[in-house]
Amino acid sequence: MTKIHNLLYCMIAVLCLPVSGFSETVSDTLVKPIMLTKSDTVVKKDCFSYKQLIIPSALIIGGTLLRHSGINNDVKEFRDRNFGSFQTSFDDYFQYSSVALTFGGNYIGFKSEHSNARMLSNLLVSKLLLTAIALPLKNNIGDLRPDNSACNAFPSGHTAAAFTCATLQFLEYRNSNIWFASAGFLVATTTGTLRILNNRHWLSDITAGAGLGMATAVITYYFNPLTFEFKKENRLCFSPTYIDSKAGLALNYSFK
């Protein structure tokens, strides 16, 4: 029982690290006070700091080191013994839940840092960047999945995508409501856990995937070249749709 408890503590600590540590790191380093020369008002402006990449880098390095440790096998044995018949496709869709939270935050009383257009740009660019990095890694590293289905386990693409969305949500709403801003990390952590329970990934895969997703989001948020804003008369809004038993997200753009 002691060994099982240790494994559980290890998994929880690894998965929850971004929730507990990233918000503190970001809050200490992302927001810098700047005095305006034309008035006595103090405003806050986002500033990139390499400190923001400490936790993502630690997760990537940690996941890489775990590939060659016995912890991967211990976690798999625990999964096989206690959740051997577990199987769900819920994680295929749940990984993007924080996207709805990001675009819906402004409509439920929270204030994002940017417009819907800028958030959409960040989301799309970060997804392209993540795909450009993750796919070559998965295909060239060639780690065998726990279920022996393919040799593209490392890193976990589902987990990386979930943590990318969660980090973008956090960066947009951290100054409005820290609890709402951090909610995406719960979604991402759940996604990573489900990937292990589904026997699709090792602990090392989701650890590195979480770090890669967070790093991609931070880099995109501050260095996205596709930064654009619409005129005040223009409106960009999103709304949920449900057609022919399929759920989706509709985009509506109106202009004058």
C-alpha positions as a Markdown table, in Angstrom:
| # | Residue | x | y | z |
|---|---|---|---|---|
| 1 | Met | 0.0 | 0.0 | 0.0 |
| 2 | Thr | 2.9 | 2.4 | 0.7 |
| 3 | Lys | 4.2 | 2.0 | -2.8 |
| 4 | Ile | 0.7 | 2.7 | -4.3 |
| 5 | His | 0.3 | 5.8 | -2.1 |
| 6 | Asn | 3.7 | 7.1 | -3.2 |
| 7 | Leu | 2.8 | 6.6 | -6.8 |
| 8 | Leu | -0.5 | 8.5 | -6.3 |
| 9 | Tyr | 1.3 | 11.4 | -4.6 |
| 10 | Cys | 3.8 | 11.5 | -7.4 |
| 11 | Met | 1.1 | 11.7 | -10.1 |
| 12 | Ile | -0.9 | 14.4 | -8.2 |
| 13 | Ala | 2.2 | 16.5 | -7.6 |
| 14 | Val | 3.3 | 16.3 | -11.3 |
| 15 | Leu | -0.1 | 17.1 | -12.7 |
| 16 | Cys | -0.9 | 19.9 | -10.2 |
| 17 | Leu | 2.4 | 21.6 | -10.4 |
| 18 | Pro | 1.3 | 24.1 | -13.1 |
| 19 | Val | -1.8 | 25.0 | -11.0 |
| 20 | Ser | 0.1 | 25.8 | -7.9 |
| 21 | Gly | 3.3 | 27.2 | -9.3 |
| 22 | Phe | 2.6 | 28.8 | -12.6 |
| 23 | Ser | 0.1 | 31.4 | -11.2 |
| 24 | Glu | 2.5 | 32.5 | -8.6 |
| 25 | Thr | 5.4 | 32.8 | -11.1 |
| 26 | Val | 3.3 | 34.7 | -13.6 |
| 27 | Ser | 1.8 | 37.1 | -11.0 |
| 28 | Asp | 5.3 | 38.0 | -9.8 |
| 29 | Thr | 6.9 | 38.5 | -13.2 |
| 30 | Leu | 4.3 | 39.3 | -15.9 |
| 31 | Val | 2.8 | 42.5 | -14.5 |
| 32 | Lys | 5.1 | 45.5 | -14.2 |
| 33 | Pro | 3.9 | 49.0 | -13.0 |
| 34 | Ile | 4.6 | 51.8 | -15.4 |
| 35 | Met | 4.1 | 55.5 | -14.7 |
| 36 | Leu | 2.4 | 57.6 | -17.4 |
| 37 | Thr | 4.1 | 61.0 | -18.1 |
| 38 | Lys | 0.9 | 62.8 | -19.0 |
| 39 | Ser | -0.9 | 62.0 | -15.7 |
| 40 | Asp | -0.3 | 60.6 | -12.2 |
| 41 | Thr | -2.2 | 57.4 | -13.1 |
| 42 | Val | -0.4 | 54.1 | -12.7 |
| 43 | Val | -1.2 | 51.5 | -15.3 |
| 44 | Lys | -0.2 | 47.8 | -15.6 |
| 45 | Lys | 1.5 | 46.5 | -18.7 |
| 46 | Asp | 2.4 | 42.9 | -19.6 |
| 47 | Cys | 6.1 | 42.2 | -19.9 |
| 48 | Phe | 7.7 | 39.0 | -20.9 |
| 49 | Ser | 10.2 | 37.5 | -18.6 |
| 50 | Tyr | 12.2 | 34.3 | -19.0 |
| 51 | Lys | 11.1 | 33.3 | -15.5 |
| 52 | Gln | 7.8 | 32.5 | -17.1 |
| 53 | Leu | 9.4 | 29.5 | -18.8 |
| 54 | Ile | 10.9 | 28.0 | -15.7 |
| 55 | Ile | 8.0 | 25.8 | -14.9 |
| 56 | Pro | 7.3 | 24.7 | -18.5 |
| 57 | Ser | 11.0 | 23.9 | -18.9 |
| 58 | Ala | 11.1 | 22.0 | -15.6 |
| 59 | Leu | 8.1 | 19.9 | -16.8 |
| 60 | Ile | 9.7 | 19.2 | -20.2 |
| 61 | Ile | 13.0 | 18.2 | -18.6 |
| 62 | Gly | 11.2 | 16.1 | -15.9 |
| 63 | Gly | 9.2 | 14.3 | -18.5 |
| 64 | Thr | 12.3 | 13.5 | -20.6 |
| 65 | Leu | 14.1 | 12.1 | -17.5 |
| 66 | Leu | 11.0 | 10.0 | -16.5 |
| 67 | Arg | 11.2 | 8.2 | -19.9 |
| 68 | His | 14.1 | 6.2 | -18.6 |
| 69 | Ser | 13.0 | 5.6 | -15.1 |
| 70 | Gly | 10.9 | 2.9 | -13.4 |
| 71 | Ile | 8.2 | 5.3 | -12.4 |
| 72 | Asn | 6.5 | 5.0 | -15.8 |
| 73 | Asn | 6.2 | 1.3 | -15.4 |
| 74 | Asp | 5.0 | 1.6 | -11.7 |
| 75 | Val | 2.3 | 4.0 | -12.8 |
| 76 | Lys | 1.2 | 1.7 | -15.6 |
| 77 | Glu | 1.1 | -1.3 | -13.2 |
| 78 | Phe | -1.1 | 0.7 | -10.8 |
| 79 | Arg | -3.4 | 1.7 | -13.7 |
| 80 | Asp | -3.6 | -1.9 | -15.0 |
| 81 | Arg | -4.3 | -3.3 | -11.5 |
| 82 | Asn | -7.0 | -0.7 | -10.5 |
| 83 | Phe | -8.4 | 0.6 | -13.8 |
| 84 | Gly | -7.6 | -2.2 | -16.2 |
| 85 | Ser | -11.0 | -2.0 | -18.0 |
| 86 | Phe | -11.2 | 1.8 | -18.1 |
| 87 | Gln | -11.9 | 3.4 | -21.5 |
| 88 | Thr | -13.4 | 6.6 | -22.6 |
| 89 | Ser | -13.2 | 9.1 | -25.5 |
| 90 | Phe | -14.2 | 12.0 | -23.3 |
| 91 | Asp | -10.6 | 13.3 | -23.2 |
| 92 | Asp | -10.7 | 13.8 | -27.0 |
| 93 | Tyr | -13.2 | 16.7 | -26.5 |
| 94 | Phe | -12.6 | 17.7 | -22.9 |
| 95 | Gln | -9.1 | 19.0 | -23.8 |
| 96 | Tyr | -10.6 | 22.0 | -25.5 |
| 97 | Ser | -13.1 | 22.9 | -22.7 |
| 98 | Ser | -11.0 | 25.9 | -21.6 |
| 99 | Val | -11.5 | 27.4 | -25.0 |
| 100 | Ala | -15.2 | 27.9 | -24.2 |
| 101 | Leu | -14.2 | 29.4 | -20.8 |
| 102 | Thr | -11.7 | 31.8 | -22.5 |
| 103 | Phe | -14.2 | 33.2 | -24.9 |
| 104 | Gly | -17.1 | 33.0 | -22.5 |
| 105 | Gly | -15.4 | 34.7 | -19.6 |
| 106 | Asn | -16.3 | 38.2 | -20.8 |
| 107 | Tyr | -20.0 | 37.2 | -21.0 |
| 108 | Ile | -20.2 | 35.9 | -17.4 |
| 109 | Gly | -18.7 | 39.0 | -15.7 |
| 110 | Phe | -14.9 | 38.6 | -16.1 |
| 111 | Lys | -12.7 | 40.9 | -18.2 |
| 112 | Ser | -10.1 | 39.5 | -20.5 |
| 113 | Glu | -6.8 | 41.3 | -21.4 |
| 114 | His | -7.6 | 41.3 | -25.2 |
| 115 | Ser | -10.5 | 41.3 | -27.6 |
| 116 | Asn | -12.1 | 38.1 | -29.0 |
| 117 | Ala | -10.2 | 38.7 | -32.2 |
| 118 | Arg | -6.8 | 38.8 | -30.5 |
| 119 | Met | -7.7 | 35.8 | -28.3 |
| 120 | Leu | -8.7 | 33.8 | -31.4 |
| 121 | Ser | -5.4 | 34.8 | -33.1 |
| 122 | Asn | -3.4 | 33.6 | -30.1 |
| 123 | Leu | -5.3 | 30.3 | -30.0 |
| 124 | Leu | -4.8 | 29.5 | -33.7 |
| 125 | Val | -1.1 | 30.5 | -33.8 |
| 126 | Ser | -0.3 | 28.6 | -30.6 |
| 127 | Lys | -2.1 | 25.5 | -32.0 |
| 128 | Leu | 0.0 | 25.8 | -35.2 |
| 129 | Leu | 3.2 | 26.3 | -33.3 |
| 130 | Leu | 2.4 | 23.4 | -31.0 |
| 131 | Thr | 1.6 | 21.1 | -33.9 |
| 132 | Ala | 4.9 | 22.1 | -35.7 |
| 133 | Ile | 6.9 | 21.1 | -32.6 |
| 134 | Ala | 5.0 | 18.2 | -31.2 |
| 135 | Leu | 4.4 | 16.1 | -34.4 |
| 136 | Pro | 8.1 | 15.9 | -35.3 |
| 137 | Leu | 9.0 | 15.0 | -31.7 |
| 138 | Lys | 6.3 | 12.2 | -31.6 |
| 139 | Asn | 7.3 | 10.7 | -35.0 |
| 140 | Asn | 11.1 | 10.9 | -34.5 |
| 141 | Ile | 11.4 | 9.9 | -30.8 |
| 142 | Gly | 9.2 | 6.9 | -31.4 |
| 143 | Asp | 8.3 | 5.9 | -27.9 |
| 144 | Leu | 5.9 | 2.9 | -27.8 |
| 145 | Arg | 2.5 | 3.7 | -26.3 |
| 146 | Pro | 1.5 | 1.7 | -23.1 |
| 147 | Asp | -1.2 | -0.1 | -25.1 |
| 148 | Asn | 1.4 | -1.0 | -27.8 |
| 149 | Ser | -0.8 | 0.6 | -30.5 |
| 150 | Ala | 1.8 | 3.0 | -32.0 |
| 151 | Cys | 5.3 | 4.4 | -31.5 |
| 152 | Asn | 4.4 | 8.0 | -31.1 |
| 153 | Ala | 3.7 | 8.4 | -27.4 |
| 154 | Phe | 6.1 | 11.1 | -26.4 |
| 155 | Pro | 5.0 | 13.8 | -25.8 |
| 156 | Ser | 1.2 | 13.7 | -25.2 |
| 157 | Gly | -0.5 | 15.8 | -27.8 |
| 158 | His | -3.9 | 15.9 | -26.0 |
| 159 | Thr | -2.2 | 17.1 | -22.8 |
| 160 | Ala | -0.1 | 19.7 | -24.6 |
| 161 | Ala | -3.2 | 21.1 | -26.4 |
| 162 | Ala | -5.1 | 21.2 | -23.1 |
| 163 | Phe | -2.3 | 23.1 | -21.3 |
| 164 | Thr | -1.9 | 25.5 | -24.2 |
| 165 | Cys | -5.6 | 26.4 | -23.9 |
| 166 | Ala | -5.4 | 26.6 | -20.1 |
| 167 | Thr | -2.4 | 28.8 | -20.1 |
| 168 | Leu | -3.9 | 31.2 | -22.6 |
| 169 | Gln | -7.0 | 31.4 | -20.4 |
| 170 | Phe | -4.9 | 32.1 | -17.4 |
| 171 | Leu | -2.9 | 34.9 | -19.1 |
| 172 | Glu | -6.2 | 36.6 | -20.3 |
| 173 | Tyr | -8.0 | 36.6 | -17.0 |
| 174 | Arg | -5.3 | 36.5 | -14.2 |
| 175 | Asn | -5.9 | 40.2 | -13.5 |
| 176 | Ser | -9.7 | 39.8 | -13.4 |
| 177 | Asn | -10.2 | 36.7 | -11.3 |
| 178 | Ile | -7.4 | 34.3 | -10.4 |
| 179 | Trp | -9.8 | 31.4 | -9.7 |
| 180 | Phe | -11.5 | 31.6 | -13.0 |
| 181 | Ala | -8.2 | 32.2 | -14.8 |
| 182 | Ser | -6.8 | 29.0 | -13.2 |
| 183 | Ala | -9.9 | 26.8 | -14.0 |
| 184 | Gly | -8.3 | 25.8 | -17.3 |
| 185 | Phe | -5.5 | 24.0 | -15.5 |
| 186 | Leu | -8.0 | 21.7 | -13.8 |
| 187 | Val | -9.4 | 20.8 | -17.3 |
| 188 | Ala | -5.8 | 20.2 | -18.5 |
| 189 | Thr | -4.9 | 18.1 | -15.5 |
| 190 | Thr | -8.0 | 16.0 | -15.9 |
| 191 | Thr | -7.1 | 15.5 | -19.6 |
| 192 | Gly | -3.6 | 14.3 | -18.7 |
| 193 | Thr | -5.0 | 11.9 | -16.1 |
| 194 | Leu | -7.5 | 10.4 | -18.5 |
| 195 | Arg | -4.7 | 9.8 | -21.1 |
| 196 | Ile | -3.0 | 7.6 | -18.5 |
| 197 | Leu | -6.2 | 5.9 | -17.4 |
| 198 | Asn | -7.0 | 5.2 | -21.1 |
| 199 | Asn | -3.6 | 3.4 | -21.3 |
| 200 | Arg | -2.6 | 5.8 | -24.2 |
| 201 | His | 0.3 | 7.6 | -22.5 |
| 202 | Trp | 3.0 | 7.2 | -19.9 |
| 203 | Leu | 3.5 | 9.6 | -17.0 |
| 204 | Ser | 6.5 | 11.0 | -18.8 |
| 205 | Asp | 4.4 | 11.8 | -21.9 |
| 206 | Ile | 1.9 | 13.9 | -20.1 |
| 207 | Thr | 4.5 | 15.7 | -18.0 |
| 208 | Ala | 6.5 | 16.8 | -21.0 |
| 209 | Gly | 3.3 | 17.6 | -22.9 |
| 210 | Ala | 2.1 | 19.9 | -20.1 |
| 211 | Gly | 5.4 | 21.8 | -20.2 |
| 212 | Leu | 5.4 | 22.0 | -24.0 |
| 213 | Gly | 1.8 | 23.3 | -24.1 |
| 214 | Met | 2.5 | 26.0 | -21.5 |
| 215 | Ala | 5.7 | 27.1 | -23.2 |
| 216 | Thr | 3.9 | 27.4 | -26.5 |
| 217 | Ala | 1.1 | 29.5 | -25.0 |
| 218 | Val | 3.5 | 31.9 | -23.3 |
| 219 | Ile | 5.6 | 32.4 | -26.4 |
| 220 | Thr | 2.5 | 33.0 | -28.6 |
| 221 | Tyr | 0.9 | 35.3 | -26.1 |
| 222 | Tyr | 3.8 | 37.7 | -26.1 |
| 223 | Phe | 5.3 | 37.2 | -29.6 |
| 224 | Asn | 2.3 | 36.5 | -31.8 |
| 225 | Pro | 2.9 | 38.4 | -35.1 |
| 226 | Leu | -0.7 | 38.3 | -36.0 |
| 227 | Thr | -1.9 | 41.0 | -33.6 |
| 228 | Phe | -5.0 | 42.8 | -34.8 |
| 229 | Glu | -8.0 | 44.6 | -33.4 |
| 230 | Phe | -11.3 | 45.4 | -35.0 |
| 231 | Lys | -12.9 | 48.9 | -34.9 |
| 232 | Lys | -15.3 | 49.6 | -32.1 |
| 233 | Glu | -18.2 | 49.4 | -34.6 |
| 234 | Asn | -17.3 | 45.9 | -35.4 |
| 235 | Arg | -18.4 | 42.9 | -33.3 |
| 236 | Leu | -17.0 | 39.4 | -33.0 |
| 237 | Cys | -18.9 | 37.0 | -30.9 |
| 238 | Phe | -19.1 | 33.3 | -30.3 |
| 239 | Ser | -22.1 | 31.1 | -29.4 |
| 240 | Pro | -22.6 | 27.4 | -28.8 |
| 241 | Thr | -24.4 | 25.4 | -31.5 |
| 242 | Tyr | -26.1 | 22.0 | -31.5 |
| 243 | Ile | -27.0 | 20.7 | -35.0 |
| 244 | Asp | -27.8 | 17.1 | -35.9 |
| 245 | Ser | -26.7 | 15.8 | -32.5 |
| 246 | Lys | -23.3 | 17.5 | -32.9 |
| 247 | Ala | -22.1 | 20.3 | -30.6 |
| 248 | Gly | -20.0 | 23.1 | -31.8 |
| 249 | Leu | -19.0 | 26.8 | -31.6 |
| 250 | Ala | -20.3 | 29.4 | -34.0 |
| 251 | Leu | -18.5 | 32.6 | -34.9 |
| 252 | Asn | -20.4 | 35.7 | -35.9 |
| 253 | Tyr | -18.7 | 38.8 | -37.2 |
| 254 | Ser | -20.8 | 42.0 | -37.9 |
| 255 | Phe | -19.5 | 45.3 | -39.0 |
| 256 | Lys | -20.8 | 48.7 | -40.0 |
